[in-house]
Amino acid sequence: MDSRPPNLPLLLLACLLHFWLCARGQSFYTIDVVGLTILPSSTVQSGTAVTLHCKVKVSHDNLPHLEHEFQLRQDDVLVYSSTTEEDSITYELDPARAADSGSYECRVKVKDKSKASFSNKLDVTGLQAPILYLNKSSPYESEEFTAACSAPQEKGSLVFRFYQRFRTGDPERIKQTAATGNSSETTLVLRRVGDSVLYCDYEVNLVSGARRSNRSNEITVIVKGLYISPIMNVLPSLDVFECDVLEVVCTVKNPLKNIDVFLTRDRRILKQARVSLSHRFTAQEGDSGELVCKAEWGSVQKETYRTITVKELFSKPRLTVTPTDMFEGDRFELTCSVSIYVPERISNGSVRFSIYKDNVKLANTAAYNTVARPSRNGNYTCKVTAASLAYCAVEKESQAVAVEAKVPVSKPMLSVVGGTLVLGKRFQLLCHSDSGTLPITYTLRSPAGPTQRGVVSNPGEEVIFNSSAIHKTSDLNNFLCHATNGENQPPMTGTGQQLLRSTIIEPVSIPVLMVLPGDVSEGQDVTLVCSVARGTPPVRFTWFHAEREGALFSHTSKDLKGSYSISNVRGEHTGQYYCVGNNPANATMRSLTVTIGVKLAGWKKGLIAVVVICILLILVLILILALKRRLLLFKRKRTGELSVKSASTKTERLSLTQAEVNEAANVTPGMIGKSVWSEHVSGSESEDQNSVTAPEKPPEPQYAEVQTRPADPSRAPVKKENYGEVRNSKQGVPEEADAQGSVEYAQLNHDKDHHGDHGDHGNHGDHSIQDDYIDEIDIDSVHIDAADHGEGQQDGVPAC
């Protein structure tokens, strides 16, 4: 028989399908709406039962066992939460109180989705009347008692207040407390005697505002007076003398028990007892003051005050020292005295005076004198002892007086601050005494500045004086420093001679620069000597060239001069030089500028002279050669043949010798190129020609014929001009020849270089010399024949 259950495959298939759906983990849902309902209404009276109902609607794809998480909040504060598969919850407020008033909201969360309802407001009106409780209704004044105010049915944050109202007047709040619950218990103290009414109320603090309750029940309280103020008596009286016996009695007239009585003075308890006390003591100096008698019952206290005065038999002694300003070696006296003395209260002969030094008795007298010295320095006191008529001994001690003999100030020492004094610069002086009791007053007198004062009051202090500059060491002798530490003490004086021990530095004067030797030539050695007239060595000398950067040489000398040598002087050493001097005074002085000129060496001078002479000789030789060459060229260009043809039968030959031709060649360039017999000569030349003196015997008329060589076709044409015949009249005046006579001449021209010199003769029309071209003249072909050999003159022949 088959034991397997029926439909097992179908069951397995259903399980597999369920597990498969669960494994998918995919489900679909949505929260449709969340609703919150307040029943019976949103506004109710205090004590009414209120129900809050929250319901949610969720749509899903058949999700089984869907859980809902409900949260109920009041004014955004969580008041209730629940997780359930149900779609609604209910929250009850039974009974509802004022503290339950507020805005409520319901929020539902389904898995990872949540939604809230609309906010609904609940208002609970009315508060419970509080209840007042007192543990005493008839307390004593200032007695503490307990009061409690409660509202058992209320909840929340309550603040309680307690009030007191008298029959006449308005209520007065006497206390306020903040309770954690619905009741408050506190301690009250009433100080005003009489009957009054006490009550309380409370206040609830809500988000919407505070709400105040009605008054509680009123309780009448009768405050009783507590008459426990003590009675204090002081015997024999409030005013007594030293050594008198005082008795103070303090009593409380009240049948109450447990009353404590205290006697105090200056917050110090002298005695304590129940109900009453008595205290006896001997009056002493310092007992004057206020006595307090205090009665205490529980927390209630009553006080009575009395002031006593204790008079002195004699006052506290006073010790004086004279003189107050003493120095070692001076005598001083100590005197002990009292300002108040009551002889009628003191036994005869019982007053004793004693003087002590550092608590060691020196003398049993009221006065003591000695010589001041270091061993006498210390604290001095005096004591006075006397006995009253009641045989009570009274001893009083004076305040201590410090006696310290001053040490006279020693001779002050003057010194320069820093130990170095530079003449010409401001400096500081220190005036100091090695010994002397402070304070010490120093006074400095200087030759140029005003009197200066300074006081040293504390150990380690110094007085430094500022001094103006001095220019001579001897001025230091005029400085004086006075030191004193007492009005009646003569001042001690320090002189300026002490300053001579300091290091005194005199700045250098303006340096003087000398060049040795004075006349400098190339190749020599030159020494530049820089010296100062004054200055504290060592002196540092530095040489400079005015046209070069940087120093040439620097040298530190223990003397007042230094030197710098230049070997084998050359032209590049020419220029301006100067030097500067400096010493520890740090005042740099500069010399005047010295110019060094370097002359040429002797052999160079001779060589230059020889070269110059040679150059001059060469130039002269070149000039001579050039002149000779030019003369040769001129002779070749100016020589030609001259012929003179006579118009008559008698022909005379004019012959020009070689010497005359040479003479013509030596004329000035201005005369070169003019016609031999030309009408166009200058005025001076015409005068020379016309100034020929006629002979005593008039000569016969002479005719001259100048014959020229035929013109060379390669040369420039020769101009021809007609001239009249020249005759000598019987009177010596030349006559004009026949108009038909003609004179032919060859005109001598210069080279093209001399055309400019004949510009003065170029203004006569066609006779311009610049347009003429002259043939060369053959000197050998020129002949001059004279008809009269006895005459050495020729008329009308111009000079060449």
Secondary structure as GFF3:
##gff-version 3
##sequence-region A 1 800
A	DSSP	alpha_helix	8	24	.	.	.	ID=ss1
A	DSSP	beta_strand	29	39	.	.	.	ID=ss2
A	DSSP	beta_strand	43	45	.	.	.	ID=ss3
A	DSSP	beta_strand	50	60	.	.	.	ID=ss4
A	DSSP	beta_strand	68	74	.	.	.	ID=ss5
A	DSSP	beta_strand	77	84	.	.	.	ID=ss6
A	DSSP	beta_strand	88	93	.	.	.	ID=ss7
A	DSSP	three_ten_helix	98	100	.	.	.	ID=ss8
A	DSSP	beta_strand	102	110	.	.	.	ID=ss9
A	DSSP	beta_strand	113	116	.	.	.	ID=ss10
A	DSSP	beta_strand	120	125	.	.	.	ID=ss11
A	DSSP	beta_strand	131	134	.	.	.	ID=ss12
A	DSSP	beta_strand	144	150	.	.	.	ID=ss13
A	DSSP	beta_strand	158	165	.	.	.	ID=ss14
A	DSSP	beta_strand	172	179	.	.	.	ID=ss15
A	DSSP	beta_strand	183	189	.	.	.	ID=ss16
A	DSSP	beta_strand	194	206	.	.	.	ID=ss17
A	DSSP	beta_strand	209	212	.	.	.	ID=ss18
A	DSSP	beta_strand	219	223	.	.	.	ID=ss19
A	DSSP	beta_strand	231	235	.	.	.	ID=ss20
A	DSSP	beta_strand	239	241	.	.	.	ID=ss21
A	DSSP	beta_strand	245	251	.	.	.	ID=ss22
A	DSSP	beta_strand	260	265	.	.	.	ID=ss23
A	DSSP	beta_strand	268	274	.	.	.	ID=ss24
A	DSSP	beta_strand	276	282	.	.	.	ID=ss25
A	DSSP	beta_strand	289	297	.	.	.	ID=ss26
A	DSSP	beta_strand	300	311	.	.	.	ID=ss27
A	DSSP	beta_strand	318	322	.	.	.	ID=ss28
A	DSSP	beta_strand	331	337	.	.	.	ID=ss29
A	DSSP	three_ten_helix	343	345	.	.	.	ID=ss30
A	DSSP	beta_strand	352	357	.	.	.	ID=ss31
A	DSSP	beta_strand	360	363	.	.	.	ID=ss32
A	DSSP	beta_strand	367	371	.	.	.	ID=ss33
A	DSSP	three_ten_helix	374	376	.	.	.	ID=ss34
A	DSSP	beta_strand	378	387	.	.	.	ID=ss35
A	DSSP	beta_strand	393	397	.	.	.	ID=ss36
A	DSSP	beta_strand	401	403	.	.	.	ID=ss37
A	DSSP	beta_strand	413	416	.	.	.	ID=ss38
A	DSSP	beta_strand	420	422	.	.	.	ID=ss39
A	DSSP	beta_strand	427	432	.	.	.	ID=ss40
A	DSSP	beta_strand	440	445	.	.	.	ID=ss41
A	DSSP	beta_strand	452	456	.	.	.	ID=ss42
A	DSSP	beta_strand	463	467	.	.	.	ID=ss43
A	DSSP	three_ten_helix	473	478	.	.	.	ID=ss44
A	DSSP	beta_strand	480	484	.	.	.	ID=ss45
A	DSSP	beta_strand	492	495	.	.	.	ID=ss46
A	DSSP	three_ten_helix	496	501	.	.	.	ID=ss47
A	DSSP	beta_strand	503	505	.	.	.	ID=ss48
A	DSSP	beta_strand	512	516	.	.	.	ID=ss49
A	DSSP	beta_strand	520	521	.	.	.	ID=ss50
A	DSSP	beta_strand	526	531	.	.	.	ID=ss51
A	DSSP	beta_strand	539	545	.	.	.	ID=ss52
A	DSSP	beta_strand	551	557	.	.	.	ID=ss53
A	DSSP	beta_strand	561	566	.	.	.	ID=ss54
A	DSSP	three_ten_helix	571	573	.	.	.	ID=ss55
A	DSSP	beta_strand	575	582	.	.	.	ID=ss56
A	DSSP	beta_strand	589	590	.	.	.	ID=ss57
A	DSSP	beta_strand	594	596	.	.	.	ID=ss58
A	DSSP	beta_strand	598	599	.	.	.	ID=ss59
A	DSSP	alpha_helix	602	638	.	.	.	ID=ss60
A	DSSP	alpha_helix	658	665	.	.	.	ID=ss61
A	DSSP	alpha_helix	683	690	.	.	.	ID=ss62
A	DSSP	beta_strand	726	728	.	.	.	ID=ss63
A	DSSP	beta_strand	734	736	.	.	.	ID=ss64
A	DSSP	three_ten_helix	752	761	.	.	.	ID=ss65
A	DSSP	three_ten_helix	765	767	.	.	.	ID=ss66
A	DSSP	three_ten_helix	769	771	.	.	.	ID=ss67
A	DSSP	three_ten_helix	779	781	.	.	.	ID=ss68
###
